[in-house]
Amino acid sequence: MFSFDNHEVIRLDMEPGESMDNHTNDWRVIIYVLQGEGIINVEGTEHPLLSHQAIAVAPDVQRFLRNIGDITLKLLVNKTREVV
C-alpha cells in the first residue's frame, strides 16, 4: 500500500477463522481495525481486536493474530523501523 525508507503501511485482510503464525520482527507496529473482530496474542497474553480500535506492538515481541468473527477482519497496519 505504502512504503518509504523506514515506514510501511499495509492493509491486511483475514477471513473468518484465519490466523497468522507467531512471529517477531524489528518493526514498531500500530494495528487499526477497520472491520471485524479478532484476537492478538502478544507474548502469551491475548487482547481483543474490535472494530475502530488500535493496538501498538513494540519491535522484537512475539505476536500472532486470529480472526474470531464471522466476517473478514480488515486491518490497517502502520510499521516503522528505528533509524540506527
C-alpha positions as CSV (number, residue, x, y, z in Angstrom):
1,M,0.0,0.0,0.0
2,F,2.8,2.4,1.0
3,S,6.5,2.0,1.7
4,F,9.2,4.6,2.2
5,D,12.5,4.2,3.9
6,N,11.7,3.1,7.4
7,H,7.9,3.3,7.2
8,E,5.4,0.9,5.7
9,V,1.6,1.0,5.7
10,I,-0.3,-2.1,4.6
11,R,-3.9,-3.3,4.6
12,L,-4.3,-6.9,5.9
13,D,-7.5,-8.9,5.3
14,M,-8.1,-12.1,7.2
15,E,-11.0,-14.4,6.5
16,P,-13.1,-15.9,9.4
17,G,-11.0,-18.5,11.3
18,E,-7.8,-17.4,9.5
19,S,-4.7,-16.8,11.7
20,M,-1.2,-15.5,11.3
21,D,1.8,-17.5,12.6
22,N,3.5,-16.5,15.8
23,H,6.4,-14.2,14.8
24,T,8.7,-11.3,15.7
25,N,10.2,-8.6,13.6
26,D,12.1,-5.4,14.1
27,W,9.2,-3.1,13.3
28,R,7.2,-1.0,15.7
29,V,3.6,-1.8,14.7
30,I,0.3,0.0,15.2
31,I,-2.7,-2.1,14.1
32,Y,-6.0,-0.3,13.5
33,V,-9.1,-2.4,13.0
34,L,-11.2,-1.2,10.1
35,Q,-13.8,-4.0,10.3
36,G,-14.4,-7.2,12.2
37,E,-13.1,-8.7,15.3
38,G,-10.1,-10.7,16.2
39,I,-7.5,-11.6,18.8
40,I,-3.9,-10.6,19.0
41,N,-1.7,-12.6,21.2
42,V,1.4,-10.6,22.5
43,E,3.9,-12.7,24.3
44,G,1.3,-15.1,25.6
45,T,-1.4,-12.6,26.5
46,E,-4.5,-12.3,24.4
47,H,-6.0,-8.9,23.6
48,P,-9.3,-8.4,21.7
49,L,-9.2,-6.6,18.4
50,L,-12.5,-4.7,17.8
51,S,-13.7,-2.5,15.0
52,H,-12.3,1.0,15.2
53,Q,-9.8,0.1,17.9
54,A,-6.0,0.4,17.7
55,I,-3.2,-1.5,19.4
56,A,0.6,-0.9,19.4
57,V,3.2,-3.6,19.5
58,A,6.9,-3.0,20.2
59,P,9.7,-4.4,17.9
60,D,11.1,-7.9,18.7
61,V,7.9,-9.0,20.6
62,Q,6.3,-12.4,19.9
63,R,2.8,-12.0,18.5
64,F,0.1,-13.6,16.3
65,L,-3.3,-12.6,15.1
66,R,-6.5,-14.6,14.6
67,N,-9.9,-13.6,13.1
68,I,-12.6,-14.8,15.5
69,G,-15.5,-13.1,13.8
70,D,-18.0,-14.1,11.1
71,I,-16.7,-11.5,8.6
72,T,-13.4,-10.5,7.0
73,L,-11.1,-8.9,9.6
74,K,-9.7,-5.8,7.9
75,L,-6.7,-4.2,9.4
76,L,-4.6,-1.1,8.6
77,V,-1.0,-1.9,9.8
78,N,1.4,1.0,10.3
79,K,5.0,-0.2,10.6
80,T,8.1,1.8,11.4
81,R,11.8,0.9,12.0
82,E,14.1,2.8,14.2
83,V,16.9,4.6,12.3
84,V,20.3,3.5,13.6
